[in-house]
Amino acid sequence: MGMEYKRIYACPNDCILFKNKFEGLKKCLKLRLSRYKQKIYSEDSGQIEKDDLALKVVWYLSIVLRFKRLFANLKDAKNLRCM
């Protein structure tokens, strides 16, 4: 679509969004759940190695950019206005 977006990591149980002051955390403060997927490798005697893949990601699209895109075309802008 050509619109900018922001990916925000979230706790799997929707406790917390890992942004601003919580961006550096590896686990949820409330439930102590990891924010990353984990893979268990049995060849390495069952050691757990973390991937950098998040369990849950929220995609944020700015509302201002969406409105600018909607009102860019004059014909569409006339239909979108309240009368």
C-alpha positions in Angstrom: 0.0 0.0 0.0 3.0 2.3 0.4 2.1 3.3 3.9 4.5 3.4 6.7 3.9 1.0 9.6 5.5 0.3 13.0 5.9 -3.2 14.4 5.4 -3.4 18.2 6.1 -6.7 20.1 3.5 -7.8 22.6 3.2 -10.3 25.4 1.5 -13.6 24.2 -1.3 -13.0 26.8 -1.7 -9.3 25.9 -0.3 -8.0 29.3 2.2 -5.5 27.9 3.4 -3.9 24.7 7.2 -3.9 24.5 7.7 -0.3 23.5 9.1 2.9 25.0 10.5 2.1 28.5 9.7 -1.7 28.1 11.4 -2.1 24.8 14.5 -3.7 26.2 12.7 -6.3 28.3 13.0 -10.0 27.3 10.1 -11.2 29.5 6.7 -9.9 30.5 6.7 -8.2 33.9 3.5 -9.8 35.1 3.6 -13.5 33.9 7.4 -13.8 33.2 6.7 -15.2 29.7 9.4 -14.8 27.0 8.6 -12.4 24.2 10.5 -14.6 21.7 9.9 -18.1 20.2 12.1 -20.8 21.5 13.5 -23.8 19.7 14.7 -26.9 21.5 17.6 -28.7 19.9 17.7 -32.3 21.1 21.1 -32.9 19.4 22.7 -30.4 21.8 21.5 -32.3 24.9 18.2 -30.4 25.0 19.6 -26.9 25.3 17.1 -24.1 24.6 18.3 -21.6 22.1 16.3 -18.4 21.5 15.4 -17.2 18.1 14.8 -13.5 17.5 11.3 -14.2 16.3 8.6 -12.6 18.4 5.6 -14.6 19.6 3.2 -11.8 19.0 3.5 -8.6 16.9 1.2 -5.7 16.6 1.2 -3.7 13.3 0.5 0.0 13.9 -0.6 2.2 11.0 -0.7 5.9 11.7 -4.2 7.3 11.3 -2.8 10.7 10.1 -1.2 9.0 7.1 -4.4 7.1 6.3 -6.4 10.3 6.3 -3.9 12.1 4.1 -4.2 9.2 1.6 -8.0 9.2 1.7 -8.2 12.9 1.1 -5.5 13.1 -1.6 -8.0 12.6 -4.4 -10.5 15.5 -4.7 -13.3 13.3 -5.9 -13.0 11.0 -3.0 -12.6 13.9 -0.6 -16.0 15.3 -1.6 -17.6 12.0 -0.8 -15.9 11.7 2.6 -16.9 15.0 4.0 -20.0 15.4 6.2 -22.6 17.8 4.9 
